[in-house]
Amino acid sequence: MMARIEQDTPKIKGWHVFTGFAVAFGIIISVNIVMAFKAVSTFPGLEVANSYVASQQFDKKRQAQEALQWSTAVSYDAGEIVIKIADADGAAVAAKSLRALVGRTTTVEFDTYPEFVFDGTAYRASIDLAEGLWLVKIDALSRSDIPFQQRLDVYVGK
């Protein structure tokens, strides 16, 4: 007769199960805390102080802006950002004033207002932008004092 050798097989005990659950939920909770912190710390804030009041004038402002029949384009090359504004006939528009915010869509950390100069065909500003997607928010005023606002995206590649 052959002798049977018994081996001690590891047994899962209560503290093993508790430790597994604690580690798994600890990881989940830690990731959620980090993501919540990132979301709150990079949120740029409110666009307007009172959205109801702003909505009362929205349609009038939109119709006045559309009546200008301006089209816009933005490009970036070799450290220079170019904003082109054209009228309905395709002629370059020289606005009464132009201010443009250049920044990232997800954070205000890189927001800047470059000094744009009109050269007769377009508005140009020197700025160094890292690779990736950038937003350009244009705030211009026509010669007849009609506000013009436009948000454009520009991709900076290698």
Buried (B, 14 or more C-beta within 10 A) or exposed (E): EEEEEEEEEEEEEEEEEEEEEEEEEEEEEEEEEEEEEEEEEEEEEEEEEEEEEEEEEEEEBEEBBEEBEBEBEBEBEEEBBBBBBBEEEEEBBBBEEBBBBBBBEBEEEEEEEBEBEBEEEBBBBEBEBEEEEBBBBBBBBBEEEBEBEBEBEBEBEE
